[in-house]
Amino acid sequence: MAEVLLYHHIQGLTDGVKAFADGLRRDGHTVHTPDLFEGRTFGSIEEGFGFARDTGFDVIRERGGAAADELAPGSSTPGSPSA
């Protein structure tokens, strides 16, 4: 099975993202879901984008990079903190 680093979308680490990760876990994968927004979730793309812009895209990217650095080499990483 795979070790996966799953980045959330622009609305944050929502219940839907968590449910997707849980499905992968049920299939036997190890899934890491770092919260790049530190607990904040948003009801719209515009709100999430505003938060990311105000926080700083470089900060968000650094959080994603730090999460990736903690994983073993060869792990799979769907998504990207810079997208």
N, C-alpha and C positions, 0 to 999 in steps of 0.2 A: 504494500500500500504506500501511498504518497504522503509526504509532509508538505502541507500547503500553507502559504501565507496569503490570506484573502483580505485585500483592502476594501473598505466600504466605499460607497458612492458619495456623491456630493451632499446628500441629506444626512450623512453620519452613519453610525453603527446602529441601524434600525432593526426592529424586530424581524423584518424580512431578510436582512443580511444574516442575522443570527440564525434564523430558521434554515437558510441555505447552507450555512456552515454546519449546523447540526445534522442536516441530511448527508453531507459528506462524511461527517464523523460516524453516522450510523452505517455507512458503507465501508467503514474501517480505516478511514484516513485520519491522520493527525492534522488538525486545522487550527491555525493561529489567526485571530481576528483583532489586530491592534486597533485601538480607538484613536484615530488621528485627530479627532475633534474633542478629545478629553471629556466625554460624557454628553456632549451637545448633539441633539438631533433636530432636524428641521422639517417642516411640513411642505416645503417647496424647494425646487431647485434654486430659485432666486435667493431665498433666505440662506441656504447652505453655501451658495457661491459668495454671498456677501460676507458670511462668517469667515470663509477661507481667505477671501481677499483682505479682510480686516486683520486676520491673524497673521497673514503673510504666507504666500505660497511656498517660499523657501522654508519656513518653519514646518509647514505640513509635510513637505518633501523630506526634511530632516527626520521627522518623526517616523515616516515610512521607511527611510533608510536605516534608522536605528533598529526598527523591528526586523528588517531583513538581515541585518548584521548578526542578530541573535540566533538565526537558524543555521542548520547544518548545510554544508555545500551540497548542491544537487537538489535542493528543495524546489518545488514548483511554485511559481508566483503569478496567479492570474490577477489582472488588474495592475494599476500602476499609480503610485502616489503623485506622479507628475502629470497624469492625464487630466 
